[in-house]
Amino acid sequence: MSLEELREFLAQQVVAWQEADPPTIAQAFTPGGVLLAPGFQAVGNSQIETAAREYFSLYSQIKIEIRYVWPDLELKRVAVEWDWSDTNIATGEQLTTREAVMIDFDSSGKVSEWREYFNREKPTPRIEEVTA
């Protein structure tokens, strides 16, 4: 994977999540790919697509702002920090969370493992809330 391919991959995933596109999200993974988040695991394209559909049934108005991207030297792994905002459909509550994501790629450029680290219990305050 080249740096340009990595940029394209991240842009496609941001769009897929923001536009609620489970097939595109799942197709980025290997057949045995793993998606891990706090308290959650999905293995394989079918489980990942189902998990994305379930997420989109609960949350809308997803907005992702990439802050930093750190690829390893061989471009087989990347660390990403982003701000993730969404709205709980049932309550209307909007939440922004700073997340770290580690993504491992196989030799074909597919995701073999996607690990997310975040704390929804202590969401990231907006800058104006910190400085007020």
N, CA, C and O atoms as a printed pandas DataFrame, in Angstrom:
     atom_number atom_name residue_name chain_id  residue_number  x_coord  y_coord  z_coord
0              1         N          MET        A               1    0.847   -1.179    0.000
1              2        CA          MET        A               1    0.000    0.000    0.000
2              3         C          MET        A               1    0.891    1.240    0.000
3              4         O          MET        A               1    1.848    1.323    0.770
4              5         N          SER        A               2    0.579    2.180   -0.848
5              6        CA          SER        A               2    1.314    3.445   -0.904
6              7         C          SER        A               2    0.632    4.467    0.019
7              8         O          SER        A               2   -0.477    4.241    0.502
8              9         N          LEU        A               3    1.307    5.576    0.250
9             10        CA          LEU        A               3    0.688    6.636    1.050
10            11         C          LEU        A               3   -0.578    7.158    0.386
11            12         O          LEU        A               3   -1.558    7.456    1.068
12            13         N          GLU        A               4   -0.567    7.269   -0.927
13            14        CA          GLU        A               4   -1.760    7.731   -1.639
14            15         C          GLU        A               4   -2.912    6.742   -1.475
15            16         O          GLU        A               4   -4.057    7.152   -1.284
16            17         N          GLU        A               5   -2.620    5.448   -1.548
17            18        CA          GLU        A               5   -3.657    4.422   -1.344
18            19         C          GLU        A               5   -4.184    4.470    0.083
19            20         O          GLU        A               5   -5.374    4.258    0.313
20            21         N          LEU        A               6   -3.303    4.746    1.043
21            22        CA          LEU        A               6   -3.728    4.872    2.436
22            23         C          LEU        A               6   -4.657    6.066    2.604
23            24         O          LEU        A               6   -5.695    5.959    3.259
24            25         N          ARG        A               7   -4.293    7.197    2.020
25            26        CA          ARG        A               7   -5.164    8.384    2.084
26            27         C          ARG        A               7   -6.532    8.083    1.468
27            28         O          ARG        A               7   -7.568    8.451    2.021
28            29         N          GLU        A               8   -6.519    7.408    0.316
29            30        CA          GLU        A               8   -7.767    7.066   -0.360
30            31         C          GLU        A               8   -8.611    6.120    0.495
31            32         O          GLU        A               8   -9.824    6.297    0.605
32            33         N          PHE        A               9   -7.974    5.121    1.097
33            34        CA          PHE        A               9   -8.683    4.179    1.969
34            35         C          PHE        A               9   -9.368    4.924    3.118
35            36         O          PHE        A               9  -10.555    4.718    3.371
36            37         N          LEU        A              10   -8.616    5.794    3.818
37            38        CA          LEU        A              10   -9.187    6.515    4.957
38            39         C          LEU        A              10  -10.330    7.418    4.511
39            40         O          LEU        A              10  -11.351    7.505    5.194
40            41         N          ALA        A              11  -10.173    8.086    3.383
41            42        CA          ALA        A              11  -11.249    8.948    2.874
42            43         C          ALA        A              11  -12.496    8.126    2.555
43            44         O          ALA        A              11  -13.613    8.553    2.849
44            45         N          GLN        A              12  -12.311    6.948    1.952
45            46        CA          GLN        A              12  -13.460    6.087    1.625
46            47         C          GLN        A              12  -14.164    5.615    2.889
47            48         O          GLN        A              12  -15.394    5.568    2.926
48            49         N          GLN        A              13  -13.407    5.264    3.922
49            50        CA          GLN        A              13  -14.029    4.806    5.163
50            51         C          GLN        A              13  -14.775    5.935    5.865
51            52         O          GLN        A              13  -15.861    5.720    6.402
52            53         N          VAL        A              14  -14.200    7.134    5.863
53            54        CA          VAL        A              14  -14.896    8.275    6.463
54            55         C          VAL        A              14  -16.231    8.493    5.749
55            56         O          VAL        A              14  -17.262    8.653    6.402
56            57         N          VAL        A              15  -16.218    8.501    4.429
57            58        CA          VAL        A              15  -17.459    8.695    3.665
58            59         C          VAL        A              15  -18.446    7.564    3.943
59            60         O          VAL        A              15  -19.636    7.813    4.132
60            61         N          ALA        A              16  -17.956    6.318    3.971
61            62        CA          ALA        A              16  -18.852    5.169    4.209
62            63         C          ALA        A              16  -19.533    5.281    5.571
63            64         O          ALA        A              16  -20.727    5.004    5.683
64            65         N          TRP        A              17  -18.804    5.678    6.597
65            66        CA          TRP        A              17  -19.411    5.828    7.923
66            67         C          TRP        A              17  -20.349    7.024    7.954
67            68         O          TRP        A              17  -21.439    6.934    8.518
68            69         N          GLN        A              18  -19.951    8.131    7.363
69            70        CA          GLN        A              18  -20.798    9.333    7.389
70            71         C          GLN        A              18  -22.063    9.151    6.559
71            72         O          GLN        A              18  -23.092    9.753    6.867
72            73         N          GLU        A              19  -22.003    8.335    5.517
73            74        CA          GLU        A              19  -23.173    8.111    4.668
74            75         C          GLU        A              19  -23.911    6.814    5.002
75            76         O          GLU        A              19  -24.797    6.394    4.257
76            77         N          ALA        A              20  -23.547    6.178    6.122
77            78        CA          ALA        A              20  -24.222    4.958    6.588
78            79         C          ALA        A              20  -24.249    3.884    5.496
79            80         O          ALA        A              20  -25.318    3.480    5.039
80            81         N          ASP        A              21  -23.071    3.433    5.089
81            82        CA          ASP        A              21  -22.915    2.478    3.991
82            83         C          ASP        A              21  -22.253    1.183    4.484
83            84         O          ASP        A              21  -21.061    0.981    4.253
84            85         N          PRO        A              22  -23.016    0.297    5.166
85            86        CA          PRO        A              22  -22.436   -0.930    5.710
86            87         C          PRO        A              22  -21.705   -1.809    4.695
87            88         O          PRO        A              22  -20.643   -2.331    5.033
88            89         N          PRO        A              23  -22.212   -2.007    3.458
89            90        CA          PRO        A              23  -21.464   -2.859    2.526
90            91         C          PRO        A              23  -20.053   -2.341    2.236
91            92         O          PRO        A              23  -19.103   -3.123    2.186
92            93         N          THR        A              24  -19.917   -1.039    2.046
93            94        CA          THR        A              24  -18.588   -0.479    1.774
94            95         C          THR        A              24  -17.685   -0.640    2.982
95            96         O          THR        A              24  -16.502   -0.949    2.831
96            97         N          ILE        A              25  -18.215   -0.440    4.168
97            98        CA          ILE        A              25  -17.426   -0.622    5.387
98            99         C          ILE        A              25  -16.922   -2.059    5.457
99           100         O          ILE        A              25  -15.728   -2.286    5.652
100          101         N          ALA        A              26  -17.809   -3.019    5.302
101          102        CA          ALA        A              26  -17.450   -4.431    5.440
102          103         C          ALA        A              26  -16.516   -4.913    4.334
103          104         O          ALA        A              26  -15.643   -5.743    4.585
104          105         N          GLN        A              27  -16.687   -4.406    3.120
105          106        CA          GLN        A              27  -15.863   -4.855    1.994
106          107         C          GLN        A              27  -14.405   -4.447    2.132
107          108         O          GLN        A              27  -13.550   -4.988    1.431
108          109         N          ALA        A              28  -14.102   -3.513    3.011
109          110        CA          ALA        A              28  -12.715   -3.101    3.233
110          111         C          ALA        A              28  -11.929   -4.145    4.022
111          112         O          ALA        A              28  -10.701   -4.086    4.088
112          113         N          PHE        A              29  -12.643   -5.102    4.622
113          114        CA          PHE        A              29  -12.016   -6.114    5.478
114          115         C          PHE        A              29  -11.737   -7.411    4.719
115          116         O          PHE        A              29  -12.393   -7.720    3.724
116          117         N          THR        A              30  -10.758   -8.155    5.207
117          118        CA          THR        A              30  -10.537   -9.512    4.708
118          119         C          THR        A              30  -11.715  -10.374    5.137
119          120         O          THR        A              30  -12.462   -9.973    6.029
120          121         N          PRO        A              31  -11.910  -11.555    4.528
121          122        CA          PRO        A              31  -13.032  -12.418    4.935
122          123         C          PRO        A              31  -13.031  -12.759    6.426
123          124         O          PRO        A              31  -14.094  -12.949    7.018
124          125         N          GLY        A              32  -11.856  -12.837    7.031
125          126        CA          GLY        A              32  -11.769  -13.118    8.470
126          127         C          GLY        A              32  -11.393  -11.898    9.281
127          128         O          GLY        A              32  -10.969  -12.017   10.430
128          129         N          GLY        A              33  -11.547  -10.716    8.685
129          130        CA          GLY        A              33  -11.162   -9.481    9.360
130          131         C          GLY        A              33  -11.913   -9.268   10.660
131          132         O          GLY        A              33  -13.025   -9.761   10.845
132          133         N          VAL        A              34  -11.285   -8.528   11.552
133          134        CA          VAL        A              34  -11.830   -8.308   12.895
134          135         C          VAL        A              34  -12.008   -6.810   13.141
135          136         O          VAL        A              34  -11.112   -6.011   12.871
136          137         N          LEU        A              35  -13.170   -6.452   13.651
137          138        CA          LEU        A              35  -13.461   -5.092   14.092
138          139         C          LEU        A              35  -13.673   -5.142   15.593
139          140         O          LEU        A              35  -14.598   -5.791   16.080
140          141         N          LEU        A              36  -12.803   -4.448   16.327
141          142        CA          LEU        A              36  -12.870   -4.425   17.790
142          143         C          LEU        A              36  -13.102   -3.008   18.281
143          144         O          LEU        A              36  -12.487   -2.063   17.787
144          145         N          ALA        A              37  -13.981   -2.863   19.241
145          146        CA          ALA        A              37  -14.217   -1.599   19.926
146          147         C          ALA        A              37  -14.498   -1.957   21.385
147          148         O          ALA        A              37  -14.770   -3.119   21.684
148          149         N          PRO        A              38  -14.438   -0.991   22.296
149          150        CA          PRO        A              38  -14.695   -1.320   23.700
150          151         C          PRO        A              38  -16.005   -2.090   23.878
151          152         O          PRO        A              38  -17.080   -1.595   23.541
152          153         N          GLY        A              39  -15.898   -3.299   24.408
153          154        CA          GLY        A              39  -17.064   -4.142   24.667
154          155         C          GLY        A              39  -17.689   -4.753   23.438
155          156         O          GLY        A              39  -18.824   -5.225   23.501
156          157         N          PHE        A              40  -16.981   -4.761   22.309
157          158        CA          PHE        A              40  -17.579   -5.207   21.060
158          159         C          PHE        A              40  -16.545   -5.888   20.168
159          160         O          PHE        A              40  -15.382   -5.488   20.126
160          161         N          GLN        A              41  -16.992   -6.932   19.451
161          162        CA          GLN        A              41  -16.155   -7.596   18.460
162          163         C          GLN        A              41  -17.022   -8.155   17.348
163          164         O          GLN        A              41  -18.050   -8.781   17.608
164          165         N          ALA        A              42  -16.606   -7.928   16.100
165          166        CA          ALA        A              42  -17.257   -8.538   14.934
166          167         C          ALA        A              42  -16.153   -9.167   14.094
167          168         O          ALA        A              42  -15.110   -8.557   13.862
168          169         N          VAL        A              43  -16.396  -10.392   13.641
169          170        CA          VAL        A              43  -15.408  -11.125   12.852
170          171         C          VAL        A              43  -16.030  -11.498   11.514
171          172         O          VAL        A              43  -17.104  -12.096   11.462
172          173         N          GLY        A              44  -15.347  -11.142   10.441
173          174        CA          GLY        A              44  -15.809  -11.490    9.102
174          175         C          GLY        A              44  -16.718  -10.422    8.519
175          176         O          GLY        A              44  -17.351   -9.651    9.240
176          177         N          ASN        A              45  -16.764  -10.398    7.191
177          178        CA          ASN        A              45  -17.520   -9.362    6.482
178          179         C          ASN        A              45  -18.994   -9.312    6.884
179          180         O          ASN        A              45  -19.552   -8.228    7.054
180          181         N          SER        A              46  -19.618  -10.460    7.035
181          182        CA          SER        A              46  -21.046  -10.498    7.349
182          183         C          SER        A              46  -21.334   -9.890    8.723
183          184         O          SER        A              46  -22.249   -9.078    8.865
184          185         N          GLN        A              47  -20.553  -10.282    9.736
185          186        CA          GLN        A              47  -20.753   -9.730   11.080
186          187         C          GLN        A              47  -20.457   -8.236   11.116
187          188         O          GLN        A              47  -21.152   -7.477   11.790
188          189         N          ILE        A              48  -19.427   -7.818   10.391
189          190        CA          ILE        A              48  -19.072   -6.397   10.368
190          191         C          ILE        A              48  -20.179   -5.586    9.705
191          192         O          ILE        A              48  -20.543   -4.517   10.195
192          193         N          GLU        A              49  -20.716   -6.086    8.595
193          194        CA          GLU        A              49  -21.808   -5.381    7.924
194          195         C          GLU        A              49  -23.043   -5.320    8.817
195          196         O          GLU        A              49  -23.701   -4.283    8.900
196          197         N          THR        A              50  -23.359   -6.419    9.481
197          198        CA          THR        A              50  -24.512   -6.448   10.391
198          199         C          THR        A              50  -24.307   -5.471   11.547
199          200         O          THR        A              50  -25.230   -4.750   11.926
200          201         N          ALA        A              51  -23.101   -5.449   12.103
201          202        CA          ALA        A              51  -22.805   -4.538   13.211
202          203         C          ALA        A              51  -22.956   -3.077   12.761
203          204         O          ALA        A              51  -23.490   -2.247   13.498
204          205         N          ALA        A              52  -22.487   -2.775   11.560
205          206        CA          ALA        A              52  -22.628   -1.409   11.045
206          207         C          ALA        A              52  -24.109   -1.054   10.879
207          208         O          ALA        A              52  -24.527    0.051   11.226
208          209         N          ARG        A              53  -24.900   -1.991   10.349
209          210        CA          ARG        A              53  -26.342   -1.734   10.192
210          211         C          ARG        A              53  -26.992   -1.472   11.558
211          212         O          ARG        A              53  -27.815   -0.565   11.686
212          213         N          GLU        A              54  -26.630   -2.251   12.562
213          214        CA          GLU        A              54  -27.182   -2.050   13.901
214          215         C          GLU        A              54  -26.789   -0.683   14.461
215          216         O          GLU        A              54  -27.611    0.008   15.063
216          217         N          TYR        A              55  -25.521   -0.297   14.258
217          218        CA          TYR        A              55  -25.071    1.015   14.714
218          219         C          TYR        A              55  -25.900    2.124   14.050
219          220         O          TYR        A              55  -26.361    3.049   14.719
220          221         N          PHE        A              56  -26.083    2.018   12.720
221          222        CA          PHE        A              56  -26.826    3.053   11.996
222          223         C          PHE        A              56  -28.315    3.057   12.349
223          224         O          PHE        A              56  -29.002    4.043   12.084
224          225         N          SER        A              57  -28.819    1.990   12.931
225          226        CA          SER        A              57  -30.211    1.996   13.396
226          227         C          SER        A              57  -30.348    2.763   14.711
227          228         O          SER        A              57  -31.453    3.140   15.101
228          229         N          LEU        A              58  -29.229    2.991   15.389
229          230        CA          LEU        A              58  -29.230    3.683   16.676
230          231         C          LEU        A              58  -28.708    5.120   16.601
231          232         O          LEU        A              58  -29.102    5.977   17.392
232          233         N          TYR        A              59  -27.812    5.368   15.632
233          234        CA          TYR        A              59  -27.145    6.664   15.543
234          235         C          TYR        A              59  -27.215    7.222   14.128
235          236         O          TYR        A              59  -27.213    6.474   13.151
236          237         N          SER        A              60  -27.275    8.548   14.033
237          238        CA          SER        A              60  -27.309    9.216   12.737
238          239         C          SER        A              60  -26.385   10.430   12.789
239          240         O          SER        A              60  -25.723   10.681   13.795
240          241         N          GLN        A              61  -26.354   11.162   11.705
241          242        CA          GLN        A              61  -25.579   12.399   11.606
242          243         C          GLN        A              61  -24.129   12.194   12.041
243          244         O          GLN        A              61  -23.588   12.970   12.829
244          245         N          ILE        A              62  -23.517   11.145   11.521
245          246        CA          ILE        A              62  -22.133   10.847   11.858
246          247         C          ILE        A              62  -21.232   11.848   11.155
247          248         O          ILE        A              62  -21.382   12.119    9.963
248          249         N          LYS        A              63  -20.305   12.384   11.910
249          250        CA          LYS        A              63  -19.309   13.292   11.354
250          251         C          LYS        A              63  -17.951   12.865   11.906
251          252         O          LYS        A              63  -17.790   12.658   13.108
252          253         N          ILE        A              64  -16.984   12.739   11.007
253          254        CA          ILE        A              64  -15.647   12.301   11.399
254          255         C          ILE        A              64  -14.642   13.340   10.928
255          256         O          ILE        A              64  -14.616   13.713    9.755
256          257         N          GLU        A              65  -13.825   13.795   11.849
257          258        CA          GLU        A              65  -12.758   14.735   11.513
258          259         C          GLU        A              65  -11.428   14.095   11.886
259          260         O          GLU        A              65  -11.117   13.932   13.066
260          261         N          ILE        A              66  -10.648   13.735   10.878
261          262        CA          ILE        A              66   -9.336   13.128   11.131
262          263         C          ILE        A              66   -8.392   14.206   11.641
263          264         O          ILE        A              66   -8.267   15.279   11.049
264          265         N          ARG        A              67   -7.734   13.901   12.746
265          266        CA          ARG        A              67   -6.777   14.832   13.352
266          267         C          ARG        A              67   -5.342   14.461   12.999
267          268         O          ARG        A              67   -4.552   15.317   12.601
268          269         N          TYR        A              68   -5.008   13.174   13.148
269          270        CA          TYR        A              68   -3.639   12.716   12.893
270          271         C          TYR        A              68   -3.672   11.338   12.260
271          272         O          TYR        A              68   -4.579   10.544   12.511
272          273         N          VAL        A              69   -2.665   11.062   11.429
273          274        CA          VAL        A              69   -2.483    9.742   10.819
274          275         C          VAL        A              69   -1.012    9.395   10.944
275          276         O          VAL        A              69   -0.147   10.165   10.526
276          277         N          TRP        A              70   -0.726    8.219   11.526
277          278        CA          TRP        A              70    0.643    7.744   11.691
278          279         C          TRP        A              70    0.792    6.368   11.070
279          280         O          TRP        A              70    0.456    5.371   11.709
280          281         N          PRO        A              71    1.291    6.284    9.833
281          282        CA          PRO        A              71    1.524    4.964    9.238
282          283         C          PRO        A              71    2.861    4.397    9.718
283          284         O          PRO        A              71    3.779    5.147   10.050
284          285         N          ASP        A              72    2.960    3.062    9.752
285          286        CA          ASP        A              72    4.259    2.469   10.041
286          287         C          ASP        A              72    5.114    2.530    8.773
287          288         O          ASP        A              72    4.620    2.885    7.703
288          289         N          LEU        A              73    6.381    2.187    8.896
289          290        CA          LEU        A              73    7.306    2.351    7.771
290          291         C          LEU        A              73    6.965    1.481    6.574
291          292         O          LEU        A              73    7.227    1.872    5.436
292          293         N          GLU        A              74    6.382    0.302    6.809
293          294        CA          GLU        A              74    6.020   -0.591    5.702
294          295         C          GLU        A              74    4.599   -0.354    5.199
295          296         O          GLU        A              74    4.160   -1.011    4.254
296          297         N          LEU        A              75    3.884    0.566    5.812
297          298        CA          LEU        A              75    2.485    0.870    5.468
298          299         C          LEU        A              75    1.592   -0.363    5.598
299          300         O          LEU        A              75    0.671   -0.562    4.807
300          301         N          LYS        A              76    1.879   -1.188    6.609
301          302        CA          LYS        A              76    1.046   -2.353    6.911
302          303         C          LYS        A              76    0.132   -2.095    8.108
303          304         O          LYS        A              76   -0.761   -2.886    8.411
304          305         N          ARG        A              77    0.374   -0.983    8.774
305          306        CA          ARG        A              77   -0.420   -0.610    9.949
306          307         C          ARG        A              77   -0.477    0.901   10.006
307          308         O          ARG        A              77    0.474    1.588    9.634
308          309         N          VAL        A              78   -1.607    1.410   10.477
309          310        CA          VAL        A              78   -1.739    2.854   10.638
310          311         C          VAL        A              78   -2.478    3.140   11.943
311          312         O          VAL        A              78   -3.402    2.423   12.326
312          313         N          ALA        A              79   -2.052    4.189   12.602
313          314        CA          ALA        A              79   -2.764    4.705   13.766
314          315         C          ALA        A              79   -3.431    6.004   13.333
315          316         O          ALA        A              79   -2.816    6.850   12.685
316          317         N          VAL        A              80   -4.694    6.144   13.703
317          318        CA          VAL        A              80   -5.456    7.329   13.332
318          319         C          VAL        A              80   -6.102    7.892   14.591
319          320         O          VAL        A              80   -6.626    7.150   15.421
320          321         N          GLU        A              81   -6.057    9.206   14.719
321          322        CA          GLU        A              81   -6.816    9.868   15.774
322          323         C          GLU        A              81   -7.846   10.741   15.075
323          324         O          GLU        A              81   -7.521   11.523   14.182
324          325         N          TRP        A              82   -9.108   10.588   15.507
325          326        CA          TRP        A              82  -10.160   11.406   14.912
326          327         C          TRP        A              82  -11.173   11.785   15.956
327          328         O          TRP        A              82  -11.271   11.173   17.020
328          329         N          ASP        A              83  -11.938   12.828   15.620
329          330        CA          ASP        A              83  -13.094   13.206   16.433
330          331         C          ASP        A              83  -14.312   12.644   15.726
331          332         O          ASP        A              83  -14.537   12.904   14.544
332          333         N          TRP        A              84  -15.098   11.867   16.466
333          334        CA          TRP        A              84  -16.279   11.175   15.937
334          335         C          TRP        A              84  -17.497   11.780   16.614
335          336         O          TRP        A              84  -17.606   11.756   17.839
336          337         N          SER        A              85  -18.403   12.317   15.828
337          338        CA          SER        A              85  -19.652   12.874   16.363
338          339         C          SER        A              85  -20.814   12.081   15.796
339          340         O          SER        A              85  -20.810   11.701   14.625
340          341         N          ASP        A              86  -21.803   11.838   16.630
341          342        CA          ASP        A              86  -23.029   11.193   16.157
342          343         C          ASP        A              86  -24.188   11.646   17.028
343          344         O          ASP        A              86  -24.005   12.262   18.078
344          345         N          THR        A              87  -25.387   11.323   16.561
345          346        CA          THR        A              87  -26.602   11.686   17.285
346          347         C          THR        A              87  -27.389   10.421   17.598
347          348         O          THR        A              87  -27.683    9.626   16.705
348          349         N          ASN        A              88  -27.726   10.241   18.864
349          350        CA          ASN        A              88  -28.547    9.118   19.284
350          351         C          ASN        A              88  -29.957    9.343   18.746
351          352         O          ASN        A              88  -30.605   10.331   19.094
352          353         N          ILE        A              89  -30.429    8.441   17.908
353          354        CA          ILE        A              89  -31.734    8.608   17.265
354          355         C          ILE        A              89  -32.860    8.642   18.293
355          356         O          ILE        A              89  -33.802    9.419   18.141
356          357         N          ALA        A              90  -32.783    7.824   19.326
357          358        CA          ALA        A              90  -33.864    7.745   20.320
358          359         C          ALA        A              90  -33.962    8.992   21.184
359          360         O          ALA        A              90  -35.063    9.433   21.514
360          361         N          THR        A              91  -32.804    9.573   21.560
361          362        CA          THR        A              91  -32.815   10.685   22.505
362          363         C          THR        A              91  -32.524   12.043   21.869
363          364         O          THR        A              91  -32.831   13.085   22.448
364          365         N          GLY        A              92  -31.928   12.024   20.669
365          366        CA          GLY        A              92  -31.524   13.268   20.031
366          367         C          GLY        A              92  -30.211   13.821   20.566
367          368         O          GLY        A              92  -29.743   14.864   20.111
368          369         N          GLU        A              93  -29.614   13.122   21.535
369          370        CA          GLU        A              93  -28.356   13.586   22.116
370          371         C          GLU        A              93  -27.223   13.458   21.103
371          372         O          GLU        A              93  -27.045   12.418   20.469
372          373         N          GLN        A              94  -26.462   14.548   20.968
373          374        CA          GLN        A              94  -25.288   14.527   20.103
374          375         C          GLN        A              94  -24.053   14.386   20.977
375          376         O          GLN        A              94  -23.945   15.018   22.027
376          377         N          LEU        A              95  -23.122   13.547   20.531
377          378        CA          LEU        A              95  -21.929   13.265   21.308
378          379         C          LEU        A              95  -20.717   13.317   20.393
379          380         O          LEU        A              95  -20.759   12.818   19.269
380          381         N          THR        A              96  -19.641   13.918   20.873
381          382        CA          THR        A              96  -18.373   13.921   20.154
382          383         C          THR        A              96  -17.350   13.211   21.018
383          384         O          THR        A              96  -17.202   13.512   22.203
384          385         N          THR        A              97  -16.649   12.267   20.415
385          386        CA          THR        A              97  -15.665   11.467   21.128
386          387         C          THR        A              97  -14.355   11.499   20.368
387          388         O          THR        A              97  -14.341   11.316   19.151
388          389         N          ARG        A              98  -13.260   11.727   21.063
389          390        CA          ARG        A              98  -11.929   11.601   20.459
390          391         C          ARG        A              98  -11.580   10.121   20.495
391          392         O          ARG        A              98  -11.634    9.483   21.547
392          393         N          GLU        A              99  -11.222    9.585   19.338
393          394        CA          GLU        A              99  -10.936    8.158   19.226
394          395         C          GLU        A              99   -9.545    7.926   18.648
395          396         O          GLU        A              99   -9.035    8.723   17.861
396          397         N          ALA        A             100   -8.955    6.824   19.059
397          398        CA          ALA        A             100   -7.732    6.319   18.432
398          399         C          ALA        A             100   -8.099    5.002   17.766
399          400         O          ALA        A             100   -8.804    4.176   18.347
400          401         N          VAL        A             101   -7.617    4.813   16.544
401          402        CA          VAL        A             101   -7.921    3.607   15.779
402          403         C          VAL        A             101   -6.613    3.038   15.257
403          404         O          VAL        A             101   -5.815    3.757   14.655
404          405         N          MET        A             102   -6.389    1.746   15.484
405          406        CA          MET        A             102   -5.242    1.031   14.916
406          407         C          MET        A             102   -5.780    0.111   13.838
407          408         O          MET        A             102   -6.684   -0.684   14.094
408          409         N          ILE        A             103   -5.237    0.210   12.641
409          410        CA          ILE        A             103   -5.712   -0.590   11.517
410          411         C          ILE        A             103   -4.533   -1.376   10.952
411          412         O          ILE        A             103   -3.507   -0.801   10.591
412          413         N          ASP        A             104   -4.691   -2.699   10.881
413          414        CA          ASP        A             104   -3.692   -3.579   10.276
414          415         C          ASP        A             104   -4.194   -4.030    8.915
415          416         O          ASP        A             104   -5.367   -4.365    8.755
416          417         N          PHE        A             105   -3.295   -4.036    7.934
417          418        CA          PHE        A             105   -3.636   -4.429    6.569
418          419         C          PHE        A             105   -2.929   -5.720    6.186
419          420         O          PHE        A             105   -1.816   -5.982    6.640
420          421         N          ASP        A             106   -3.582   -6.533    5.343
421          422        CA          ASP        A             106   -2.899   -7.700    4.783
422          423         C          ASP        A             106   -2.136   -7.254    3.530
423          424         O          ASP        A             106   -2.128   -6.070    3.194
424          425         N          SER        A             107   -1.505   -8.195    2.852
425          426        CA          SER        A             107   -0.670   -7.857    1.696
426          427         C          SER        A             107   -1.470   -7.304    0.519
427          428         O          SER        A             107   -0.898   -6.669   -0.367
428          429         N          SER        A             108   -2.790   -7.534    0.496
429          430        CA          SER        A             108   -3.619   -7.017   -0.599
430          431         C          SER        A             108   -4.208   -5.636   -0.292
431          432         O          SER        A             108   -4.882   -5.046   -1.135
432          433         N          GLY        A             109   -3.951   -5.124    0.916
433          434        CA          GLY        A             109   -4.480   -3.822    1.303
434          435         C          GLY        A             109   -5.824   -3.875    1.998
435          436         O          GLY        A             109   -6.415   -2.834    2.284
436          437         N          LYS        A             110   -6.321   -5.087    2.275
437          438        CA          LYS        A             110   -7.576   -5.236    3.022
438          439         C          LYS        A             110   -7.285   -5.166    4.523
439          440         O          LYS        A             110   -6.174   -5.461    4.963
440          441         N          VAL        A             111   -8.280   -4.779    5.290
441          442        CA          VAL        A             111   -8.136   -4.668    6.748
442          443         C          VAL        A             111   -8.218   -6.058    7.363
443          444         O          VAL        A             111   -9.201   -6.775    7.179
444          445         N          SER        A             112   -7.173   -6.427    8.097
445          446        CA          SER        A             112   -7.218   -7.692    8.833
446          447         C          SER        A             112   -7.697   -7.460   10.270
447          448         O          SER        A             112   -8.333   -8.326   10.871
448          449         N          GLU        A             113   -7.382   -6.278   10.808
449          450        CA          GLU        A             113   -7.858   -5.962   12.162
450          451         C          GLU        A             113   -7.988   -4.448   12.303
451          452         O          GLU        A             113   -7.102   -3.691   11.907
452          453         N          TRP        A             114   -9.114   -4.026   12.877
453          454        CA          TRP        A             114   -9.434   -2.614   13.123
454          455         C          TRP        A             114   -9.770   -2.524   14.604
455          456         O          TRP        A             114  -10.768   -3.091   15.050
456          457         N          ARG        A             115   -8.939   -1.813   15.375
457          458        CA          ARG        A             115   -9.139   -1.696   16.812
458          459         C          ARG        A             115   -9.406   -0.231   17.174
459          460         O          ARG        A             115   -8.600    0.651   16.879
460          461         N          GLU        A             116  -10.539    0.006   17.811
461          462        CA          GLU        A             116  -10.902    1.358   18.220
462          463         C          GLU        A             116  -10.762    1.508   19.725
463          464         O          GLU        A             116  -11.087    0.599   20.490
464          465         N          TYR        A             117  -10.273    2.672   20.136
465          466        CA          TYR        A             117  -10.109    2.994   21.552
466          467         C          TYR        A             117  -10.792    4.331   21.807
467          468         O          TYR        A             117  -10.428    5.347   21.215
468          469         N          PHE        A             118  -11.780    4.322   22.687
469          470        CA          PHE        A             118  -12.497    5.548   23.019
470          471         C          PHE        A             118  -13.226    5.354   24.332
471          472         O          PHE        A             118  -13.328    4.239   24.842
472          473         N          ASN        A             119  -13.732    6.455   24.874
473          474        CA          ASN        A             119  -14.465    6.425   26.132
474          475         C          ASN        A             119  -15.747    7.231   25.952
475          476         O          ASN        A             119  -15.720    8.459   26.032
476          477         N          ARG        A             120  -16.866    6.555   25.712
477          478        CA          ARG        A             120  -18.150    7.239   25.532
478          479         C          ARG        A             120  -18.689    7.771   26.860
479          480         O          ARG        A             120  -19.554    8.647   26.873
480          481         N          GLU        A             121  -18.182    7.246   27.973
481          482        CA          GLU        A             121  -18.640    7.722   29.282
482          483         C          GLU        A             121  -18.119    9.131   29.569
483          484         O          GLU        A             121  -18.767    9.903   30.276
484          485         N          LYS        A             122  -16.951    9.462   29.021
485          486        CA          LYS        A             122  -16.367   10.787   29.198
486          487         C          LYS        A             122  -16.096   11.362   27.815
487          488         O          LYS        A             122  -14.953   11.357   27.358
488          489         N          PRO        A             123  -17.127   11.857   27.145
489          490        CA          PRO        A             123  -16.937   12.373   25.794
490          491         C          PRO        A             123  -15.994   13.565   25.774
491          492         O          PRO        A             123  -15.798   14.243   26.783
492          493         N          THR        A             124  -15.418   13.806   24.610
493          494        CA          THR        A             124  -14.502   14.913   24.416
494          495         C          THR        A             124  -15.277   16.223   24.495
495          496         O          THR        A             124  -16.230   16.422   23.742
496          497         N          PRO        A             125  -14.874   17.127   25.407
497          498        CA          PRO        A             125  -15.586   18.408   25.466
498          499         C          PRO        A             125  -15.264   19.255   24.245
499          500         O          PRO        A             125  -14.175   19.162   23.680
500          501         N          ARG        A             126  -16.214   20.071   23.850
501          502        CA          ARG        A             126  -15.960   21.009   22.762
502          503         C          ARG        A             126  -14.982   22.063   23.266
503          504         O          ARG        A             126  -14.951   22.363   24.459
504          505         N          ILE        A             127  -14.193   22.617   22.374
505          506        CA          ILE        A             127  -13.159   23.581   22.772
506          507         C          ILE        A             127  -13.777   24.753   23.539
507          508         O          ILE        A             127  -13.206   25.215   24.527
508          509         N          GLU        A             128  -14.938   25.233   23.090
509          510        CA          GLU        A             128  -15.545   26.371   23.777
510          511         C          GLU        A             128  -15.958   26.014   25.201
511          512         O          GLU        A             128  -16.021   26.892   26.061
512          513         N          GLU        A             129  -16.246   24.716   25.469
513          514        CA          GLU        A             129  -16.589   24.288   26.825
514          515         C          GLU        A             129  -15.357   24.282   27.731
515          516         O          GLU        A             129  -15.464   24.546   28.928
516          517         N          VAL        A             130  -14.193   23.980   27.161
517          518        CA          VAL        A             130  -12.954   23.926   27.941
518          519         C          VAL        A             130  -12.470   25.319   28.277
519          520         O          VAL        A             130  -11.963   25.555   29.374
520          521         N          THR        A             131  -12.622   26.246   27.343
521          522        CA          THR        A             131  -12.091   27.588   27.543
522          523         C          THR        A             131  -13.073   28.537   28.228
523          524         O          THR        A             131  -12.694   29.643   28.614
524          525         N          ALA        A             132  -14.322   28.120   28.381
525          526        CA          ALA        A             132  -15.327   29.018   28.984
526          527         C          ALA        A             132  -15.174   29.093   30.482
527          528         O          ALA        A             132  -15.934   29.799   31.146
